[in-house]
Every structure is written in C-alpha cells, then in structure tokens.
Amino acid sequence: MGKLKIAIQGVPGSFHHQVALANFGEETDILPFNTFELVAKSVSTGEADFAIMAIENSIAGAILPNYELIDRYELTIRDEFYLPIAHQLMALPGQKIEDIREVRSHPMAILQCKAFFAQYPEIQLKDDVDTAAIAQQIAAGNLTGVGAIASRIAAEIYSLEIIAKDIQTVKSNFTRFIILQKAQVTHDFTPNKASIKVTIQNIKGGLAKLLTLMSENGLDLSKIQSIPVIQKPWEYAFFMDTVFEDYDLFLQTMKEISERFGEVKIFGEYQSRK
C-alpha cells in the first residue's frame, strides 16, 4: 500500500500543511492546490485520499463557499481540527520593518492583523492566494521591500527572517479545519457532532420551529449559515453544525426534520474536538 495522498490549499509551510502533518504524519504525499475548489475536486475524483480544508476562524468567521464545495462534490467530513493561529511578519534576512513597503498574504491573515499594520500606514497590504506561497515567492525572487504574513514553519522552510512576532490582533486565534474524504465514514465510536444541510420549505415560521425542535431534542447548534436556493425562490438552505449527547435522538431528529421541514443532507458525523 502506497502513501496516503493528502490534498491541501497552499504550499509547504501553510497552515493547511501543518494540519495535514498533525493528522496523518510525515509519511504522506502532500498534494498542494491553489484553490479550495481544486482541493475538493481532487478528493471527489480519487486523486487524493483525504483533504484538509479551513472552514471557520474565531476572528474572521465562516468560509461560506467551502460549505458549498463539500455539498457540490458530495464529500464527507470525517473529523475536525482546531489549530491555534500565530501570524509572523517575515522578509529576506537583514531587513527591518522600516524597509518594508508592501506586505502580501491571504486576505484572512491580513484581516486578522489589521491592528498591527495600522501602526505602519506606509506599508501597502495586498491580498494573495496563500500565506506560505508569498514566503516562497520572496525567497525564490530575492524580493526586497516585500514582507509576508505566514507561520514560523514557513519562515524556516524558505529561510526568511521574522521581523515582527505574533502580530495577530487577538492572541487566542483559532482556525477550525475539517478533514474530508469521498466515501462515507464507518464509525468505531459514537459521534457527538454533525454537520448538516437543511433546505427549508417556504412555510411561515419554519426556521423558528426547526430550531425549537432541535433544542427540545438536545441538539445544541454551534453554527448556522444560510444561502438562498437559486432554483427555488424564497427557499433557503441552512448549513449547520450541531453537538449532541444522544446519537439515536439525533438520528430521530434528522428524520423528523426531513418529514416536517424539507430535505436533510448529513455532511459528516464525528467527534467534537473543542
């Protein structure tokens, strides 16, 4: 049996790379992609065995398009992973922050460091596809005057110097990642968390009644995001994460929701890691 193939968004040194190593170990083949869409597609086609995908951040909120990718490519969530995020400002060795004219990074990373850069209005902030990829570009192109917001590991991999440490605004900053696969998960444990999609029919007070039912049945809602159903005006799909103690009651509730409110799709049942 060959090495597991793990799809990530970004390059070695990215936060996705760190989560892949933490979950699957060093003896894996990392398949880097530029976009989350290509990550999802690689698992769907069997090119990758598993994928790592950021789904929400404690500061910046949910990455809503990724829920849609899980749905469209019919992927299954097998687990979740919370990674503490520490952002470092790095550049070629020998430079000081006064030498930096431009800083590039993923827009989420830039958003999480806005307060730090408010002290340096002369530095231009530019969105890019990935944190570690910018570090890689600076090293490969010997780019002076350009900084990257990335991880300590990225600085080590690409031989850059950290010129400002832990620049994220909120120090207790976590990103929640999910581990995805194509096949349904066979449990050797009893799940206590699930990610679901409910498409609610256009009925008066439907959402309020749905949430009441979940609460009465012991399903604690930890996240809810809504998107309109394009093909059906005035109908909405709700992506939800729910935590529960009674797995059988969870399954019963899903059946009741499908009978009373609309279509239910379970993206994954797993153990809460928080």
N, C-alpha and C positions, 0 to 999 in steps of 0.2 A: 504493500500500500504506500502510495506516494505522500508527499507532504500535503497538508491542508492548504488550500488556496483561500486567502482572506482578502476581500475587496475593501479598499478604503478610499475616501476622498482626500487627496493631498499626497504629499511625498514623505519619505522617511524623515522623522523628526516632528511630524504633525501630531496633534492631539489624538486623531484617529489611529495613527500608528502606535502610539503609546497604549491605547485601549486594546488594540489587536494583540500586542505582545503580552499585556497583562492577562488576557483571557485565553490565549492559545499558545503562549510561549514563543521562544526564539526560533524553534524548528518549524517554521511555516513559510510559505511563499506569499509575500505581500504583493497584491495587485493594486497599484495606485491609479486612480482615475481623477480627472479634472472636475467632474460634476457628480452630484448625488444621483442624477438620472442614470449615468453610466454605471455607477456602483450597483444600483437596483437591477439594472438590465443584466449585469454580469452574473448575478445570482439566479435570476429568472431563466437565463439560457444555460446555466450549468457551468459557465466559465469559472465561476468562483463557488466554493463550498458554503462560505458564510460572508456576511458583510457587517461592517461597523458603520453606524450612522448616528450622527448627533440629532437629537430630537427636541431638546429644550435646554435653555440656560437659566440659572437662578436670577440673573440680572436682566437679560435681553428677552426672555420669554421663549415661546414655542417657535420651532421652524416648521410652519404650517405646510409648505409644499412637500415636505418629506412624508407626511401622513398620506398625502395623495399618491406618492410614489409607491408606498407599501401597498396601498389599495390597488392601484392600476397594474402593478407587476405581480399581484397575488402572492406576496411574501408573508412569512410567518415570523413573529417576534419570539425568539427562544429565551431571551434574557435581557436584563438591563444592567448598566454600569454607570456609577457616578464618579466622575473624575474631577478632583479639585483643580481649578484653572489658575495658573500663575503666569502672567504675561511679562516678558522681558523685552526691553528695547536693546537691540543689538546692531552692530555695524562692523565694518572692517577694523582690524586691530589698529590702535594708535589714534583713533578719532574720539573726540569729546562731543557732548551733546550740542555744543555751540557750532560744531562743524556740520551738523545735520540740517539739510534744507528740506528733505522730503522723507516721510515715513509711509511705508506701504504694508498692508496686511488685509486679512479677511475683514469684511465690514462688521461682523460680530465682535471681533477682537478690538477693532478701533472704537466701537461703541462702548465697550467695557473699560476703555482707558481715556475717555474724553476729559475727565477732570485733570488728569496729569498733563495732557497736552494744552489745556487752557493756560498753563504757565508759559507756554512757548508758542505764542501766536504766529511767529515767523516760520514755524515748521508746517509744511503742507501735508495733509493727510490724504492718502489715496487708497481707495478700495481695490482689492485684488482677490484672486480666487482662493488663496490658501496662505496660512501663516508661514509654514516651513518652506514653501516654494519660493517666497521672497528671499529668505535667508540663502537658499540655494542659488538664486539669481545674483544676489550681491556678491557671493563668493566666486561664482563662475565668471562674472563680468568684471570683477575687481572694481565695483561701483563705490566711489567715494561720495560722501554727502548724502547717502541714502541709508535709511535705517529700516529695520524690520521689527514688527511685534511678533514674537514667537516664543517657543519654550526653551528651557535650558538645554534640553537634548538637541534641539535644532542648532543652537549656538555651538555645541560640542561637535556635532556631525560636520558642520560647514566651517568650522574654525573661525567663528566670529567672536567679537568681544562684547560682553554685556555692559552697556554704558548706563543703564538705569534698571534697577531690580524691582520686581513685583509692582508694576505700575497700574494694575487693575484698580478701579475705583473702590470696589468692595472686596475686602480681603477673603471673606468666606464666599468665594465664587465657584460654583459647581456647574458642570455641563452633564446632562444626562444623555447617555448613549444607549442605543439598542443594538442587539446582535440579531441579525436576520438570516433566515435560511428559506429555501424553497419549499421543502416538504413540511408537513405537519409535525409538530413535536410530540414524541412519545414520552409521557411523564413517568419518572420513577419517584415522584414526590407529589404532594398535594398543593396545587397553585393557590396563592392568596392575592394575586393581582392579575388584571387582564386589561388589554387594550381592545376597544371595540369601536365599530361604527354603527350608528343608528340613523336610518333615514326616516324622518318623522312625516307622516301624512299631514296634510293641511287640515288639522282639526283644532277647534278652539281650545286653548289651554293645554295643548298636547305636551309641550315640553315640561310645564309645571307638574302635570300629572305623572309624566315619566320619571322625573326626578324624585317625586314623592314616593313612588313605588320602589325605586332603588333604595332610598333612605330607609323606608319601612322594612325592607328585606336585608338590611345590614350591609349594603354596598356603599362604601364611602368613596365619593367622587373626588379624585385627586387632580384631574384635569378635564376640561371640556373646551373644544374648539368647534366653531360652526362654519360650514361653507354652503352656499346655495347649490341646489341640484339643477344644473343648467338645462337638462331636458324637461324638467318639471317645475314650472314657475310656482313660487310660493311654497315649495317644499325645501327642507334643509337637511343636510347630513351633519351629524354631530360625531366628532372623534372624541372618545372618552377614555380615560384611564380610571379604573376603579379597584379599590382594595377591599378585601372581604375576609371573613374568618370561616364561613361555612361554604365550601365549594359546591355542594349539592344545591344549596339555596341560590347560589349564583347561577347555576345552570337552569334552575327552575325560573329564575327571574328573566333570563335571556329568552326563554320560551314564551313567557307571558308578555314580554315587550314585543316580540315578533307577532303575537296574536292580536295585541291591542293597539300598537302604535305604528308599526312599519317594519321594514327589513332590518335585520341584525346581522352584522358580519364581525366575527371574532378574529382579530389580527394575531392574538397570542395570549396564552395563559402561562404565567411564570411566577417566580418568587420575587417579592418586593425586596430591593437591595437598600432601601433607605430606612 
